[in-house]
């Protein structure tokens, strides 16, 4: 069930909702869309449309109605009473998909936290059942109601999950520092879900990562080396796909994982070139990046899945942002993409002079391996080296020389 409100883009949200439902294991038997000036406080769609939904559910023998907008607890309850059918919203469907796809401990913790944050305000009760029974004649009771006990348990579990995820966050920070010591630039793949990020990741790194034609096939990040035409190396990271109306619970829960995006030196924004609403999806990814405070990261637009389109592999001209057209599945344009990444890295190189004391041979080895040594002069106490190098490498050399 979709509702078009004023100011919302004219996108085919019901088609996306149908794909989400199918990814969650449901069979779609009907679709309804209504235009409204504002949501109805009681039913979101209004009582009349709720009765129409009830009749459709009976005639189609549907056991579930899915709304494309997030419903309040009261709206969901009223709709279920009016239709006689279970009612869920888009957020619940996405959470269900994430729960099915989570494989690692971190992924499972993040999904559970998002589910409990969604559930907590939806634990319902009536009247004084919402608070501890107070004192006074006629008000004394056994203590806590079952509802309060449930809420207390949920809050405790949320607290425990946040603590566990903080540990995961610290562990990820340690891994990130270890990667930074190697001083390889970090390139993160971002994009709308099912844009082909994992296929591109596999094509660029040779890594055997799962690739499925499903929404949110990747939840847990993968990090692998990718080689560039000039002999350079970057660390490529595959991240969870974004989506329109991405639930805030998920953004908050997956913040530890999505911090990898903020730490990246360069983003590869992967776009499905065959999508009819490609521009709106590009904008949706931009909004999520903005929420992650990563919108200022330099990015290359990668138009993927160009097989079946009139785009040809290679560099594209799209405003001031670099863009490349590829087919990760068939390997078209991957050389152009690697060269674009290498050119971006080369443009960031800085010239610096270091005085490397004798005895710090690993620094000299690193400068020769990772930079372009322009001049080397032996003197008293050490070697003066003039080098051109990418900023991450320069920072690592400075850290070693301070030790």
N, C-alpha and C positions, 0 to 999 in steps of 0.2 A: 504494500500500500504506500503510494507516494503522495506527498502534498507539496505543491508549488506555492511558495510564499513570495510576496513582492521583494524584488531585489536579488533573488536567487538566480544563478546562471541557468540558461536553458539547456541543460545537459540531460543525457539519458540516464538519470539516476536509477530508474527501475531496472534497466538492463544490468547495471552494476550490482544492484541489490539481488537480482536473480542469480548472478554469478556467485555472490557471497552465500546465498542460500544453498546453492548446489555444492559449493565447497564445504559447507557445514553438513552435507548429507541429506538435504531436503529436495523434494521434487516440486517444481513450480507448476501450478495448474491454472493460475489466473493472476492478472495484474489490474490494479485500479489506480488512477491518479486524479487528484482533485486540486483545483486552484482556490486558494483562500487568502483573504486579506491578513488574517491572523489565526493562530491555532485556537481551537475551542478549549477553554479551561478544563472542561469535564471529559471530552472525548477526543480532543485534538482535531477530529474531522467533523464534528457536529453529530447530533443524535440521528438525523435522517440518514447520513452516510453510514453511520454505524449499523443501522437496520438493513441497509443495502448490503453491507459486508456480511451480515448474518445470513441473509438469503443466499448470497453467492457461496458462502462456505458450505451451506446445506446442499445446494445444487451440485457443487463440485466435489462434495465429500472431503473437504479440506479439514485438517486437524490442527492447523496452525496459521495465524495471520502475522505477517512481519511488516512492521512500519519502518520507513526509511529515515524517520527522525527519532531522536531519543524521546521517550515518553516519560512523564512523571509517574510515580507509583499510583496516584489516584486515577490518572488517565488509563493506564494499563488495566487496572482493576475494573473500572467502569466499562471499558471495551469488552473485557472478558464476560462480564455479566450481561451485556447487551447482545453479544454474538454467540455466547455459549461455546466459544472456541478459545484455546490458549492464544495469548497475544504476546509477542516479543518485539523488541525494537532492534534497530541496526547495530547498536552497541553490543547487545547480547549475542547477536550472530557473530560479530567479529571476535568477541571474547571466546566464544565456543570454538571458532576456527583456531585461534591462538592456542587454546588448551589442547586441541588435537595435535597441533604441529610441534609443540614444545618438546625438545629432546634432552637438552642439557639441564643440569640442576639450576643454573642461572635462569634459563628460559622458563622453567616451571615456576620458580619463585616469582618472577616478574608477572607471569600470567595470573597466578593466584592472588597476588597483591592487587592487580587491576580488577579481578572479579570481586574481591571483598570490598574494595572501595566503591564499586558499583552497587553491591548488595546492601551495604550498611544503611543508607537512607531508605531502602525499600523494605526493611524489616518493619512490618506494620503492626499497629495496635490501636486501641481506641481509648479515649478518655484518660483516666488515671493510670491505665495500663502502661502508658508511655513513661511514667516516672516512678520513683520509689514510693511505696505506700507510706503516707505520713502519719503523724500522731493525731490524737483527738478521738472523741467518741464516734464510733461507726467507721473509722478509717484505718484502724489497726489491722494488720494482715500478717501473712507469714514471712514478709521480708521482700525479696525480689520476685517479680513476675518472671515467667519463662521468657518473655520477650526481652526483658532487661538482661537476663542471663545470657541470652543469645547475643545481644548487642555487646555485652561486656566481653564475651569470648571472641567475637569478631574483632573488636578493637584491640584486644590482647594479641590476636594472631597478626593483625596488621602491624602492630608495634614490633613483633618478633620478625616478621618478614622484612620490614625496613632495616632492622639491625643486620639481618643476614645479607641483604642486598648492599648494605654499606660495606660489609666485609668483602663482598664480590667487587665492589667499586674500588676498594683499596688494592685488592689483588690485581685488578685490571690496570690500575695506575702503575703498579710495579712492573707489569708486563710492558706497559707503554714506555716506561723509563728504560727498560732493557732494549726495546726497539730503538729508542732515541739514541742510545749509546752507539748503536750500529750506524746511526745517522743516515739511514735510508729515508728518502721522502715518503710520506704516507699519503696514498691516494685512495679516497673512499668512493665507492659506487653508491649513488643515491638515485631515487626515482620512484615513480608510481609503481604500485604493486603489479606484477606480471608484465613489466616492461622489458624483461629479458636480462636483468642484472646478473643473475647467476650463470646464465649461458655465456655472457660476455666475460665474466670473471673466469670461467672455465677456459674460454678461448685464449685469454691473455696470459693465464698462469699455468695451464695444463693441469690444474688441480681437479681431483675427482670429487666434486661437490654435487649434492642432489640438484637436479634440474627437473621441474615439473611445470606443466601448463595449468597452474592453479594459483589462486590469489594467496598471498602470504606463504609461499612455499619455503622461504628462508626466514627464520626467526633469529637464529644464533649466528653471530658474525664469524666469518672465516677470514684469516689473514695469510697471504701467500706472496712470494717474490714474483715480480714480473720484470722481464728484461726488455731494454729499449734498444733501438737500432744503433745508437752510438756507444753501446756497451754499458750504459748506465743501468742501475737497478732501482726499482721502487717497491714499496710494500703496498699491495692492493688489498683493500678490505671490502667485503660484501656485507651489506646491512639490510635490515628489515625494510620492506617496501612501504611507501606512504600511500595514503588514500584520502579522498575527500571526506570531510566530517570525521577525521580520525579522533576517536574518543580521547578526551583529556586524561582519563584514567590510564590509558595505554602509554601516552607520551610520558606521564609521570613515572609509571612503573618501569618503562624501558629506557629511562634516562641514563642509567649506567652504561647500557650498550650504545645508545645514541651519542654518548660523549665522544666516541671514536670519530664521529662526523665533525664535531667541534675541534678535535685535535688534528684533523687532516690538513695537510699542506695544500691539497688540490682535491676538488670534487669532480667526478665524472657523473653528470646528470643524465641518466639514461632515459630515453623517451621512446615510446612505441610509435613509430612513424606511421603505422597503419590505423591508429586510433582516430575515429572521427572527431573526438573532442580533445585532441592532443594539446591544444593551447590551454584549455581549462585545467588539464592535468599538470602541465608545466607550472601554472599558477598555484595549484593546490600544493605541489611539492615546495614551491617558494614560501608559501604560508607556514608549512611545517618547519622548514629551515629557519624561518624568522622566529618561530616559537622556541626553537632549540638554540637561538642566538648564534646561528651558523650561516646566516644569509650573506655575511660579508666574505665568506670563503671564496677564493677564486675557483671558477668552474669552467669545464668544457662540456657543451651540450653534445650528447651522443645520440643521434637519430638511429635507433636500432630497428631491426625487422624491415629493412627497405626492400627485401624481396617481395614482389607483388605491388610495389609502388613505382612511381616514375622517377624517384631519386636515384642518382648514380653514386657509387662509393667514392669517398674522398671528402675533402674539406668543403664546407659550405660557408656562405657569407650570411650571417644573421646578426645585424647590428654590430655592437662592439664585442660581443662574446664570441670566442672561437667555437666552431661547431664542425662535427664530422659525421658523415652518413656511413653506417656499417650494417652488415648482417652478421651478427655473432654466430648464428647457426651455420652459415655457409663460409664464414671467414672473410667476407668481402670488406674491404676498407680497414682492416685491422692494422695494416702497415701504416696507413695514413694516421690512424689514431695514436699509434706508438710514436710516430714522428712528431705529432702535435704535443704529446706529453713531454717528449725530449726537448722540443723547442721551448716549451713553457719553462722547464727546469733550467735550460741554458740561459734564458733571459733573466733568471733570478740570480745567477752566479755573481759573486762579488769578488773583487780583487783585494787581497790582504797580504801583509808581510808578517811572518812569525819568526821569532828567535827561539829555536828548539835546542835546549841544552843537550850536550852529549849524554848518552844514557837513556834518552827517551826515543829509542829507535822506533817504537810502535807508532809514534806520532808521525815520524818521517814516512814510514811505510803507508800510513793512512793517507797522508797528503798526496803521495804519488799514486795510490790506488784509486782514490775517490775524487781527486781534483786535477787541475792542469797546472803543473809546476812550471812557472815562467822563468824563475831565476833561483839559483842555489849557490850560496857563498859560505865557505867554511871560515870560521874565525875563532877567537879566543872563547872557550867555554861552550861553543855550540855552533849551530848552522842557521844562517839567515835564509829563509825560504819565502819567495813571493809566489803566491798561488791564486788561481781562480777556482772557486768552489761554491756549491749550493749552500744556503744559509744553515741548514741543519748540520752539515758537516763542519762548518766554521764554528758553530756553537759547541760541538763536541770537542774540537781541537782546543778551544779556549778553556773548556772545563778540564781537559787533561793537563794543560800547561799550568793551571792554577794549583793542581795537586802537589 
